[in-house]
């Protein structure tokens, strides 16, 4: 059984609690930082399928958020390369990573000084459009005041990113009070994973190429799409464990100063192993172990994991808002790699489908639910105004009637005509009671929205 270790992080947690005093960043250091970043070679990138605009007609910053290690910084680099490809000269692009040791202790006054020095170095740009990429912005005390000011004062398109125990990724947008548009970067989609593996999808594939594709899908399903784990294949398990440790320790234990670490570890294990998760049942389980913790605290732990973009609880569909809120949620993780290859293939397929729906801009508990009736018949995903989706590894003689009956019953109850079953590699159209069910291979659905 996979265990999450926090031991090596206790020392870091203790150190973080010491107050950090602001120091003045001198002009020479600022010039050096600006020039270093402008002269650095942008790394080779795996193109991300994220449509982030390079320019807005309204004065708003663009917030690039996402879980730790999903590739937010490299997304900024991709945007910078796109600008350069459009013949925007490099000195009109300012990139600053505020985790640079030379900027330790930086505050809003220092950030204002960086802007001033930039325009001193390039005075001609005061009359031109410029692009500022401010990475790990949470390290700047009072950053939001400066960002609002420079957007009003100059012709600047600002891009922001960050995630840490100081400022959760999704909080960046709220700090600007409606002055930002938010884009979420998740770990690699399957299409991006194939791109990283230099595998090219062809309309007509040989059996050899098809088998290679299915092998890659199996790898993606088991180990997920965290960019570092995809690129460093031989070290991926070590990387995934480290992502768990850092995310939990810094984003949750450190930020919320959690004392009952054992209960948190047991909660995470239960979330990973559960199909549907009841706080009430888990509370009783902890009580049977002699662990003292309140239900409210457990609900808080769930919120912390969700705020850190680690887990997503999916509620059961009902026309009644009250019934939706009272339903027992199914739990999904932001990436299959966080299961560490320990879950059943059916559950991991379902997690892939959920995250792909998230990438397609469906929002859990708003226009994305699951369905279950009093007899226990279930449909994995209710995609409002689109379709019902059932996920199973393979339609067999034993499960075929059950999977189809659940879809048909839900379609009548919810008045849906578009029905789909996603399988590993089966493709078919099934007609039942004047309704057609589209059976689609998972790989085809993942790479083609129109499949």
MARMI-214596 format. One record per residue (C-alpha): residue in three letters; x, y, z; residue number from 1. Coordinates in steps of 0.5 Angstrom, whole numbers, always signed. Layout:
REM MARMI-214596
+---------+-------+-------+-------+-----+
: residuo :     x :     y :     z : num :
+---------+-------+-------+-------+-----+
:     Ala :     X :     Y :     Z : NUM :
...
+---------+-------+-------+-------+-----+
REM end
This chain:
REM MARMI-214596
+---------+-------+-------+-------+-----+
: residuo :     x :     y :     z : num :
+---------+-------+-------+-------+-----+
:     Unk :    +0 :    +0 :    +0 :   1 :
:     Unk :    +3 :    +7 :    -2 :   2 :
:     Unk :    +4 :   +11 :    +4 :   3 :
:     Unk :    +5 :   +19 :    +4 :   4 :
:     Unk :   +11 :   +21 :    +8 :   5 :
:     Unk :   +12 :   +27 :   +11 :   6 :
:     Unk :   +18 :   +26 :   +16 :   7 :
:     Unk :   +23 :   +30 :   +12 :   8 :
:     Unk :   +19 :   +36 :   +11 :   9 :
:     Unk :   +18 :   +37 :   +19 :  10 :
:     Unk :   +24 :   +41 :   +19 :  11 :
:     Unk :   +22 :   +46 :   +13 :  12 :
:     Unk :   +15 :   +47 :   +16 :  13 :
:     Unk :   +18 :   +49 :   +23 :  14 :
:     Unk :   +23 :   +54 :   +19 :  15 :
:     Unk :   +17 :   +57 :   +15 :  16 :
:     Unk :   +14 :   +60 :   +21 :  17 :
:     Unk :   +20 :   +64 :   +23 :  18 :
:     Unk :   +18 :   +72 :   +20 :  19 :
:     Unk :   +21 :   +74 :   +14 :  20 :
:     Unk :   +24 :   +81 :   +14 :  21 :
:     Unk :   +23 :   +85 :    +8 :  22 :
:     Unk :   +30 :   +88 :    +5 :  23 :
:     Unk :   +31 :   +93 :    +0 :  24 :
:     Unk :   +33 :   +90 :    -7 :  25 :
:     Unk :   +38 :   +95 :   -10 :  26 :
:     Unk :   +38 :   +98 :   -17 :  27 :
:     Unk :   +44 :   +94 :   -20 :  28 :
:     Unk :   +41 :   +87 :   -17 :  29 :
:     Unk :   +34 :   +89 :   -21 :  30 :
:     Unk :   +38 :   +91 :   -28 :  31 :
:     Unk :   +42 :   +84 :   -27 :  32 :
:     Unk :   +35 :   +80 :   -26 :  33 :
:     Unk :   +32 :   +83 :   -32 :  34 :
:     Unk :   +38 :   +82 :   -36 :  35 :
:     Unk :   +39 :   +75 :   -34 :  36 :
:     Unk :   +32 :   +73 :   -36 :  37 :
:     Unk :   +32 :   +77 :   -42 :  38 :
:     Unk :   +38 :   +73 :   -45 :  39 :
:     Unk :   +36 :   +66 :   -42 :  40 :
:     Unk :   +35 :   +61 :   -48 :  41 :
:     Unk :   +27 :   +59 :   -47 :  42 :
:     Unk :   +27 :   +51 :   -46 :  43 :
:     Unk :   +25 :   +47 :   -52 :  44 :
:     Unk :   +17 :   +46 :   -50 :  45 :
:     Unk :   +12 :   +41 :   -51 :  46 :
:     Unk :    +6 :   +45 :   -54 :  47 :
:     Unk :    +0 :   +45 :   -49 :  48 :
:     Unk :    -7 :   +45 :   -52 :  49 :
:     Unk :    -9 :   +51 :   -48 :  50 :
:     Unk :   -12 :   +57 :   -51 :  51 :
:     Unk :    -9 :   +63 :   -47 :  52 :
:     Unk :   -10 :   +70 :   -51 :  53 :
:     Unk :    -3 :   +74 :   -52 :  54 :
:     Unk :    -7 :   +80 :   -51 :  55 :
:     Unk :   -14 :   +83 :   -49 :  56 :
:     Unk :   -18 :   +89 :   -51 :  57 :
:     Unk :   -20 :   +90 :   -44 :  58 :
:     Unk :   -15 :   +92 :   -38 :  59 :
:     Unk :   -15 :   +85 :   -34 :  60 :
:     Unk :    -9 :   +81 :   -32 :  61 :
:     Unk :    -9 :   +74 :   -34 :  62 :
:     Unk :    -8 :   +69 :   -28 :  63 :
:     Unk :    -5 :   +62 :   -30 :  64 :
:     Unk :    -7 :   +57 :   -24 :  65 :
:     Unk :    -6 :   +50 :   -23 :  66 :
:     Unk :    -4 :   +45 :   -18 :  67 :
:     Unk :    +4 :   +44 :   -17 :  68 :
:     Unk :    +8 :   +42 :   -22 :  69 :
:     Unk :    +3 :   +42 :   -28 :  70 :
:     Unk :    +7 :   +46 :   -32 :  71 :
:     Unk :    +5 :   +53 :   -31 :  72 :
:     Unk :   +12 :   +56 :   -32 :  73 :
:     Unk :   +13 :   +53 :   -38 :  74 :
:     Unk :    +6 :   +55 :   -41 :  75 :
:     Unk :    +9 :   +62 :   -39 :  76 :
:     Unk :   +15 :   +60 :   -44 :  77 :
:     Unk :   +10 :   +58 :   -49 :  78 :
:     Unk :    +7 :   +64 :   -49 :  79 :
:     Unk :   +13 :   +68 :   -49 :  80 :
:     Unk :   +15 :   +64 :   -55 :  81 :
:     Unk :    +9 :   +65 :   -59 :  82 :
:     Unk :   +10 :   +73 :   -58 :  83 :
:     Unk :   +17 :   +72 :   -61 :  84 :
:     Unk :   +14 :   +68 :   -67 :  85 :
:     Unk :   +10 :   +74 :   -68 :  86 :
:     Unk :   +16 :   +79 :   -69 :  87 :
:     Unk :   +15 :   +82 :   -62 :  88 :
:     Unk :   +22 :   +84 :   -60 :  89 :
:     Unk :   +25 :   +81 :   -53 :  90 :
:     Unk :   +26 :   +87 :   -49 :  91 :
:     Unk :   +18 :   +88 :   -50 :  92 :
:     Unk :   +17 :   +82 :   -46 :  93 :
:     Unk :   +19 :   +82 :   -38 :  94 :
:     Unk :   +19 :   +75 :   -35 :  95 :
:     Unk :   +21 :   +75 :   -27 :  96 :
:     Unk :   +21 :   +69 :   -23 :  97 :
:     Unk :   +20 :   +71 :   -16 :  98 :
:     Unk :   +23 :   +65 :   -13 :  99 :
:     Unk :   +30 :   +68 :   -15 : 100 :
:     Unk :   +34 :   +68 :    -9 : 101 :
:     Unk :   +36 :   +75 :   -11 : 102 :
:     Unk :   +29 :   +77 :   -10 : 103 :
:     Unk :   +28 :   +74 :    -3 : 104 :
:     Unk :   +24 :   +78 :    +2 : 105 :
:     Unk :   +21 :   +83 :    -4 : 106 :
:     Unk :   +15 :   +87 :    -3 : 107 :
:     Unk :   +11 :   +92 :    -7 : 108 :
:     Unk :   +15 :   +97 :    -7 : 109 :
:     Unk :   +21 :   +93 :   -10 : 110 :
:     Unk :   +16 :   +91 :   -15 : 111 :
:     Unk :   +14 :   +98 :   -17 : 112 :
:     Unk :   +22 :   +99 :   -17 : 113 :
:     Unk :   +23 :   +93 :   -22 : 114 :
:     Unk :   +18 :   +97 :   -27 : 115 :
:     Unk :   +21 :  +103 :   -26 : 116 :
:     Unk :   +28 :  +100 :   -28 : 117 :
:     Unk :   +25 :   +97 :   -33 : 118 :
:     Unk :   +22 :  +103 :   -37 : 119 :
:     Unk :   +29 :  +107 :   -35 : 120 :
:     Unk :   +33 :  +101 :   -39 : 121 :
:     Unk :   +28 :  +101 :   -45 : 122 :
:     Unk :   +24 :  +108 :   -45 : 123 :
:     Unk :   +22 :  +107 :   -52 : 124 :
:     Unk :   +17 :  +102 :   -49 : 125 :
:     Unk :   +13 :  +107 :   -45 : 126 :
:     Unk :   +10 :  +108 :   -52 : 127 :
:     Unk :    +9 :  +101 :   -54 : 128 :
:     Unk :    +5 :   +95 :   -52 : 129 :
:     Unk :    +9 :   +91 :   -47 : 130 :
:     Unk :    +8 :   +84 :   -44 : 131 :
:     Unk :   +10 :   +82 :   -37 : 132 :
:     Unk :   +10 :   +75 :   -34 : 133 :
:     Unk :   +10 :   +75 :   -27 : 134 :
:     Unk :   +12 :   +68 :   -24 : 135 :
:     Unk :   +11 :   +66 :   -17 : 136 :
:     Unk :    +7 :   +72 :   -15 : 137 :
:     Unk :    +5 :   +70 :    -8 : 138 :
:     Unk :   +12 :   +72 :    -6 : 139 :
:     Unk :   +11 :   +79 :    -7 : 140 :
:     Unk :    +8 :   +82 :    -1 : 141 :
:     Unk :    +2 :   +87 :    -3 : 142 :
:     Unk :    +3 :   +85 :   -11 : 143 :
:     Unk :    -4 :   +86 :   -12 : 144 :
:     Unk :    -4 :   +93 :   -11 : 145 :
:     Unk :    +2 :   +94 :   -16 : 146 :
:     Unk :    -1 :   +90 :   -21 : 147 :
:     Unk :    -8 :   +94 :   -21 : 148 :
:     Unk :    -4 :  +100 :   -22 : 149 :
:     Unk :    +1 :   +98 :   -27 : 150 :
:     Unk :    -5 :   +96 :   -31 : 151 :
:     Unk :    -8 :  +103 :   -31 : 152 :
:     Unk :    -2 :  +107 :   -32 : 153 :
:     Unk :    +2 :  +103 :   -38 : 154 :
:     Unk :    +0 :   +99 :   -44 : 155 :
:     Unk :    +2 :   +93 :   -41 : 156 :
:     Unk :    -1 :   +86 :   -41 : 157 :
:     Unk :    +0 :   +82 :   -35 : 158 :
:     Unk :    +1 :   +75 :   -34 : 159 :
:     Unk :    +1 :   +72 :   -27 : 160 :
:     Unk :    +2 :   +65 :   -24 : 161 :
:     Unk :    +3 :   +62 :   -17 : 162 :
:     Unk :    +2 :   +56 :   -12 : 163 :
:     Unk :    +4 :   +55 :    -5 : 164 :
:     Unk :    +2 :   +55 :    +2 : 165 :
:     Unk :    +2 :   +63 :    +2 : 166 :
:     Unk :    -3 :   +64 :    -4 : 167 :
:     Unk :    -6 :   +58 :    -7 : 168 :
:     Unk :    -6 :   +58 :   -14 : 169 :
:     Unk :   -14 :   +59 :   -15 : 170 :
:     Unk :   -13 :   +65 :   -10 : 171 :
:     Unk :    -9 :   +69 :   -15 : 172 :
:     Unk :   -16 :   +71 :   -19 : 173 :
:     Unk :   -20 :   +73 :   -13 : 174 :
:     Unk :   -14 :   +78 :   -10 : 175 :
:     Unk :   -15 :   +82 :   -16 : 176 :
:     Unk :   -23 :   +83 :   -15 : 177 :
:     Unk :   -25 :   +82 :   -22 : 178 :
:     Unk :   -19 :   +85 :   -26 : 179 :
:     Unk :   -17 :   +78 :   -28 : 180 :
:     Unk :   -19 :   +72 :   -33 : 181 :
:     Unk :   -17 :   +66 :   -31 : 182 :
:     Unk :   -14 :   +60 :   -34 : 183 :
:     Unk :   -12 :   +53 :   -31 : 184 :
:     Unk :    -6 :   +49 :   -33 : 185 :
:     Unk :    -7 :   +41 :   -31 : 186 :
:     Unk :    -2 :   +36 :   -32 : 187 :
:     Unk :    -1 :   +33 :   -39 : 188 :
:     Unk :    -8 :   +31 :   -43 : 189 :
:     Unk :    -7 :   +25 :   -47 : 190 :
:     Unk :    -6 :   +29 :   -53 : 191 :
:     Unk :    +0 :   +32 :   -50 : 192 :
:     Unk :    +3 :   +26 :   -47 : 193 :
:     Unk :    +3 :   +23 :   -54 : 194 :
:     Unk :    +6 :   +29 :   -57 : 195 :
:     Unk :   +11 :   +28 :   -51 : 196 :
:     Unk :   +13 :   +21 :   -53 : 197 :
:     Unk :   +13 :   +24 :   -61 : 198 :
:     Unk :    +7 :   +19 :   -63 : 199 :
:     Unk :    +3 :   +22 :   -69 : 200 :
:     Unk :    -4 :   +20 :   -69 : 201 :
:     Unk :    -6 :   +18 :   -76 : 202 :
:     Unk :   -13 :   +17 :   -79 : 203 :
:     Unk :   -11 :   +10 :   -82 : 204 :
:     Unk :    -6 :    +6 :   -77 : 205 :
:     Unk :    -3 :    -1 :   -78 : 206 :
:     Unk :    -4 :    -6 :   -72 : 207 :
:     Unk :    +3 :    -5 :   -70 : 208 :
:     Unk :    +2 :    +3 :   -69 : 209 :
:     Unk :    -5 :    +1 :   -66 : 210 :
:     Unk :    -2 :    -3 :   -61 : 211 :
:     Unk :    +3 :    +2 :   -60 : 212 :
:     Unk :    -2 :    +7 :   -58 : 213 :
:     Unk :    -6 :    +3 :   -54 : 214 :
:     Unk :    +1 :    +1 :   -50 : 215 :
:     Unk :    +2 :    +9 :   -49 : 216 :
:     Unk :    -5 :   +10 :   -47 : 217 :
:     Unk :    -4 :    +4 :   -41 : 218 :
:     Unk :    +2 :    +8 :   -39 : 219 :
:     Unk :    -2 :   +15 :   -39 : 220 :
:     Unk :    -7 :   +11 :   -35 : 221 :
:     Unk :    -3 :    +8 :   -30 : 222 :
:     Unk :    +3 :   +14 :   -29 : 223 :
:     Unk :    -1 :   +20 :   -31 : 224 :
:     Unk :    +1 :   +26 :   -34 : 225 :
:     Unk :    +5 :   +30 :   -30 : 226 :
:     Unk :   +10 :   +33 :   -34 : 227 :
:     Unk :   +17 :   +31 :   -30 : 228 :
:     Unk :   +14 :   +24 :   -29 : 229 :
:     Unk :   +13 :   +24 :   -37 : 230 :
:     Unk :   +20 :   +26 :   -39 : 231 :
:     Unk :   +24 :   +23 :   -33 : 232 :
:     Unk :   +20 :   +16 :   -34 : 233 :
:     Unk :   +26 :   +12 :   -30 : 234 :
:     Unk :   +25 :   +16 :   -24 : 235 :
:     Unk :   +17 :   +18 :   -25 : 236 :
:     Unk :   +15 :   +14 :   -18 : 237 :
:     Unk :   +20 :   +18 :   -14 : 238 :
:     Unk :   +18 :   +24 :   -18 : 239 :
:     Unk :   +10 :   +23 :   -16 : 240 :
:     Unk :   +12 :   +21 :    -9 : 241 :
:     Unk :   +16 :   +28 :    -8 : 242 :
:     Unk :   +10 :   +32 :   -12 : 243 :
:     Unk :    +5 :   +28 :    -6 : 244 :
:     Unk :   +10 :   +30 :    -1 : 245 :
:     Unk :   +11 :   +37 :    -3 : 246 :
:     Unk :    +4 :   +39 :    -4 : 247 :
:     Unk :    +1 :   +36 :    +2 : 248 :
:     Unk :    +6 :   +39 :    +7 : 249 :
:     Unk :    +7 :   +46 :    +4 : 250 :
:     Unk :    +0 :   +47 :    +1 : 251 :
:     Unk :    -4 :   +44 :    +6 : 252 :
:     Unk :    +0 :   +42 :   +13 : 253 :
:     Unk :    +4 :   +49 :   +13 : 254 :
:     Unk :    -2 :   +53 :   +10 : 255 :
:     Unk :    -7 :   +51 :   +15 : 256 :
:     Unk :    -2 :   +49 :   +21 : 257 :
:     Unk :    -5 :   +42 :   +21 : 258 :
:     Unk :    -4 :   +38 :   +27 : 259 :
:     Unk :    -7 :   +31 :   +26 : 260 :
:     Unk :    -3 :   +29 :   +21 : 261 :
:     Unk :    -5 :   +22 :   +22 : 262 :
:     Unk :   -12 :   +23 :   +20 : 263 :
:     Unk :   -10 :   +27 :   +14 : 264 :
:     Unk :    -6 :   +21 :   +11 : 265 :
:     Unk :   -12 :   +16 :   +13 : 266 :
:     Unk :   -16 :   +21 :    +9 : 267 :
:     Unk :   -12 :   +21 :    +3 : 268 :
:     Unk :   -11 :   +14 :    +3 : 269 :
:     Unk :   -19 :   +13 :    +4 : 270 :
:     Unk :   -20 :   +18 :    -2 : 271 :
:     Unk :   -16 :   +14 :    -6 : 272 :
:     Unk :   -19 :    +8 :    -5 : 273 :
:     Unk :   -26 :   +10 :    -5 : 274 :
:     Unk :   -31 :   +10 :   -11 : 275 :
:     Unk :   -36 :   +14 :    -7 : 276 :
:     Unk :   -34 :   +18 :    +0 : 277 :
:     Unk :   -38 :   +19 :    +6 : 278 :
:     Unk :   -35 :   +24 :   +11 : 279 :
:     Unk :   -40 :   +21 :   +16 : 280 :
:     Unk :   -37 :   +14 :   +15 : 281 :
:     Unk :   -30 :   +16 :   +15 : 282 :
:     Unk :   -31 :   +19 :   +22 : 283 :
:     Unk :   -34 :   +13 :   +25 : 284 :
:     Unk :   -28 :    +9 :   +22 : 285 :
:     Unk :   -23 :   +14 :   +25 : 286 :
:     Unk :   -27 :   +14 :   +32 : 287 :
:     Unk :   -26 :    +6 :   +32 : 288 :
:     Unk :   -19 :    +7 :   +31 : 289 :
:     Unk :   -19 :   +12 :   +37 : 290 :
:     Unk :   -17 :   +18 :   +33 : 291 :
:     Unk :   -21 :   +24 :   +36 : 292 :
:     Unk :   -23 :   +29 :   +31 : 293 :
:     Unk :   -29 :   +33 :   +29 : 294 :
:     Unk :   -33 :   +32 :   +23 : 295 :
:     Unk :   -32 :   +39 :   +21 : 296 :
:     Unk :   -25 :   +38 :   +21 : 297 :
:     Unk :   -25 :   +33 :   +16 : 298 :
:     Unk :   -30 :   +37 :   +12 : 299 :
:     Unk :   -24 :   +43 :   +12 : 300 :
:     Unk :   -19 :   +38 :   +10 : 301 :
:     Unk :   -23 :   +36 :    +4 : 302 :
:     Unk :   -24 :   +43 :    +2 : 303 :
:     Unk :   -16 :   +44 :    +3 : 304 :
:     Unk :   -15 :   +38 :    -2 : 305 :
:     Unk :   -20 :   +41 :    -7 : 306 :
:     Unk :   -17 :   +48 :    -6 : 307 :
:     Unk :   -10 :   +46 :    -8 : 308 :
:     Unk :   -13 :   +43 :   -14 : 309 :
:     Unk :   -12 :   +36 :   -12 : 310 :
:     Unk :   -19 :   +33 :   -11 : 311 :
:     Unk :   -25 :   +34 :   -14 : 312 :
:     Unk :   -32 :   +31 :   -11 : 313 :
:     Unk :   -37 :   +30 :   -16 : 314 :
:     Unk :   -44 :   +30 :   -13 : 315 :
:     Unk :   -50 :   +26 :   -16 : 316 :
:     Unk :   -55 :   +29 :   -20 : 317 :
:     Unk :   -62 :   +32 :   -18 : 318 :
:     Unk :   -67 :   +37 :   -20 : 319 :
:     Unk :   -67 :   +39 :   -13 : 320 :
:     Unk :   -61 :   +43 :   -10 : 321 :
:     Unk :   -62 :   +41 :    -3 : 322 :
:     Unk :   -61 :   +33 :    -6 : 323 :
:     Unk :   -55 :   +35 :   -10 : 324 :
:     Unk :   -51 :   +38 :    -4 : 325 :
:     Unk :   -54 :   +32 :    +1 : 326 :
:     Unk :   -51 :   +27 :    -4 : 327 :
:     Unk :   -45 :   +23 :    -3 : 328 :
:     Unk :   -40 :   +25 :    -8 : 329 :
:     Unk :   -35 :   +21 :   -12 : 330 :
:     Unk :   -28 :   +23 :   -11 : 331 :
:     Unk :   -23 :   +24 :   -17 : 332 :
:     Unk :   -16 :   +26 :   -17 : 333 :
:     Unk :   -13 :   +31 :   -22 : 334 :
:     Unk :    -8 :   +26 :   -25 : 335 :
:     Unk :    -8 :   +19 :   -25 : 336 :
:     Unk :    -1 :   +19 :   -23 : 337 :
:     Unk :    -3 :   +21 :   -16 : 338 :
:     Unk :    -6 :   +14 :   -15 : 339 :
:     Unk :    +1 :   +11 :   -16 : 340 :
:     Unk :    -2 :    +5 :   -20 : 341 :
:     Unk :    -5 :    +2 :   -15 : 342 :
:     Unk :   -13 :    +2 :   -17 : 343 :
:     Unk :   -17 :    -2 :   -22 : 344 :
:     Unk :   -17 :    +0 :   -29 : 345 :
:     Unk :   -24 :    +1 :   -29 : 346 :
:     Unk :   -23 :    +7 :   -24 : 347 :
:     Unk :   -17 :   +10 :   -27 : 348 :
:     Unk :   -21 :   +10 :   -34 : 349 :
:     Unk :   -26 :   +14 :   -30 : 350 :
:     Unk :   -21 :   +19 :   -27 : 351 :
:     Unk :   -18 :   +20 :   -34 : 352 :
:     Unk :   -25 :   +21 :   -37 : 353 :
:     Unk :   -27 :   +26 :   -31 : 354 :
:     Unk :   -21 :   +30 :   -32 : 355 :
:     Unk :   -22 :   +30 :   -40 : 356 :
:     Unk :   -29 :   +33 :   -39 : 357 :
:     Unk :   -25 :   +38 :   -34 : 358 :
:     Unk :   -21 :   +40 :   -40 : 359 :
:     Unk :   -27 :   +41 :   -44 : 360 :
:     Unk :   -29 :   +46 :   -39 : 361 :
:     Unk :   -34 :   +42 :   -36 : 362 :
:     Unk :   -35 :   +44 :   -28 : 363 :
:     Unk :   -37 :   +39 :   -23 : 364 :
:     Unk :   -43 :   +40 :   -19 : 365 :
:     Unk :   -45 :   +45 :   -24 : 366 :
:     Unk :   -46 :   +42 :   -31 : 367 :
:     Unk :   -43 :   +35 :   -29 : 368 :
:     Unk :   -45 :   +30 :   -25 : 369 :
:     Unk :   -46 :   +23 :   -24 : 370 :
:     Unk :   -53 :   +19 :   -23 : 371 :
:     Unk :   -56 :   +14 :   -19 : 372 :
:     Unk :   -62 :   +11 :   -17 : 373 :
:     Unk :   -65 :    +8 :   -11 : 374 :
:     Unk :   -64 :    +1 :   -14 : 375 :
:     Unk :   -57 :    +2 :   -15 : 376 :
:     Unk :   -57 :    +3 :   -22 : 377 :
:     Unk :   -51 :    +8 :   -24 : 378 :
:     Unk :   -49 :   +13 :   -30 : 379 :
:     Unk :   -42 :   +15 :   -29 : 380 :
:     Unk :   -43 :   +22 :   -32 : 381 :
:     Unk :   -49 :   +27 :   -33 : 382 :
:     Unk :   -46 :   +32 :   -38 : 383 :
:     Unk :   -52 :   +37 :   -38 : 384 :
:     Unk :   -54 :   +39 :   -45 : 385 :
:     Unk :   -50 :   +34 :   -48 : 386 :
:     Unk :   -50 :   +27 :   -46 : 387 :
:     Unk :   -50 :   +21 :   -41 : 388 :
:     Unk :   -43 :   +17 :   -41 : 389 :
:     Unk :   -42 :   +11 :   -38 : 390 :
:     Unk :   -35 :    +8 :   -37 : 391 :
:     Unk :   -33 :    +1 :   -37 : 392 :
:     Unk :   -26 :    -3 :   -40 : 393 :
:     Unk :   -30 :    -8 :   -44 : 394 :
:     Unk :   -37 :    -9 :   -46 : 395 :
:     Unk :   -38 :   -17 :   -44 : 396 :
:     Unk :   -44 :   -22 :   -44 : 397 :
:     Unk :   -44 :   -21 :   -36 : 398 :
:     Unk :   -44 :   -13 :   -36 : 399 :
:     Unk :   -47 :   -11 :   -43 : 400 :
:     Unk :   -55 :   -11 :   -40 : 401 :
:     Unk :   -53 :    -8 :   -34 : 402 :
:     Unk :   -49 :    -2 :   -37 : 403 :
:     Unk :   -54 :    -1 :   -43 : 404 :
:     Unk :   -60 :    -1 :   -38 : 405 :
:     Unk :   -57 :    +4 :   -33 : 406 :
:     Unk :   -56 :    +9 :   -39 : 407 :
:     Unk :   -63 :    +8 :   -42 : 408 :
:     Unk :   -67 :    +9 :   -35 : 409 :
:     Unk :   -63 :   +15 :   -34 : 410 :
:     Unk :   -64 :   +18 :   -41 : 411 :
:     Unk :   -72 :   +17 :   -40 : 412 :
:     Unk :   -71 :   +20 :   -33 : 413 :
:     Unk :   -67 :   +26 :   -35 : 414 :
:     Unk :   -69 :   +26 :   -42 : 415 :
:     Unk :   -63 :   +25 :   -46 : 416 :
:     Unk :   -62 :   +23 :   -53 : 417 :
:     Unk :   -54 :   +23 :   -53 : 418 :
:     Unk :   -52 :   +16 :   -50 : 419 :
:     Unk :   -45 :   +14 :   -50 : 420 :
:     Unk :   -41 :    +8 :   -47 : 421 :
:     Unk :   -33 :    +9 :   -47 : 422 :
:     Unk :   -29 :    +3 :   -47 : 423 :
:     Unk :   -22 :    +1 :   -48 : 424 :
:     Unk :   -22 :    -1 :   -55 : 425 :
:     Unk :   -29 :    -3 :   -57 : 426 :
:     Unk :   -33 :    +1 :   -63 : 427 :
:     Unk :   -40 :    +0 :   -64 : 428 :
:     Unk :   -47 :    +3 :   -65 : 429 :
:     Unk :   -53 :    +0 :   -60 : 430 :
:     Unk :   -60 :    +1 :   -62 : 431 :
:     Unk :   -65 :    +0 :   -56 : 432 :
:     Unk :   -72 :    +2 :   -55 : 433 :
:     Unk :   -71 :    +8 :   -60 : 434 :
:     Unk :   -65 :   +10 :   -57 : 435 :
:     Unk :   -58 :   +10 :   -60 : 436 :
:     Unk :   -52 :    +8 :   -56 : 437 :
:     Unk :   -45 :   +10 :   -59 : 438 :
:     Unk :   -40 :    +6 :   -56 : 439 :
:     Unk :   -33 :    +9 :   -57 : 440 :
:     Unk :   -26 :    +7 :   -56 : 441 :
:     Unk :   -23 :   +11 :   -50 : 442 :
:     Unk :   -17 :   +13 :   -54 : 443 :
:     Unk :   -21 :   +16 :   -60 : 444 :
:     Unk :   -25 :   +20 :   -55 : 445 :
:     Unk :   -19 :   +23 :   -51 : 446 :
:     Unk :   -16 :   +25 :   -58 : 447 :
:     Unk :   -22 :   +28 :   -62 : 448 :
:     Unk :   -28 :   +32 :   -59 : 449 :
:     Unk :   -32 :   +30 :   -64 : 450 :
:     Unk :   -31 :   +23 :   -64 : 451 :
+---------+-------+-------+-------+-----+
REM end
